[in-house]
Amino acid sequence: MHETLFTVNLFGIEWMVTGWKIVGYMGTVMFGGRWIVQVVASSKKKEVVMPRLFWYMSLVGSLCLLSYFLVGKNDSVGILSNLMPSAVAAYNLILDFRKTAKTETSETA
């Protein structure tokens, strides 16, 4: 995953793309794209909404970035900056699943 897969010349700079960089790019797109999901959901409801997809994208994006910084780059700043968001996203997903399960249980009772 550390070998150069291809190079791209962009703005006069040659960028070497490895497998780990693709993982990092995917994590960046997921982590940044979650805000588009949140804005669309909030605009539909006309109030602030954090849909479950937001938390999935947060978790997947953080884990991709965490793996990139941990294995692909070995960068302690990147590792630390992605530990907290992944833990918060996982916690919020657990809370959301519990709430859904509790609601479903009370509706069938």
C-alpha positions, 0 to 999 in steps of 0.5 A: 500500500506504500508503493506509488500507484500513479502520479498526477500533475496538478498545478505544476506539482507532481503528486504521487498517489499510494494506496494509503493516500487513497484511504486518506482521501476517502476518509477526508471525503467522508468526514467532510461530506457528512456536513452536506448530509446534515445540511440537507436533513436540517433544511428538509425538517427546518430545524437542526437534525443530525441523521444517523448517516452523519454519524456513519460518515463520521465514524467511517471517515475518522477510521479511514483517516486514523488508519492512514495516519497510523499505518500509512504515514505514522503521524502522531498528530493525525492519529490524535486528531482522529481518535476523538471524532471516531469515539464520539461518532461511535458513542452517538451511534450507540445512543441512536441505536438504543433510542431506536430499540427503546422506541420500537419496544415501547411501540410493540408493548 
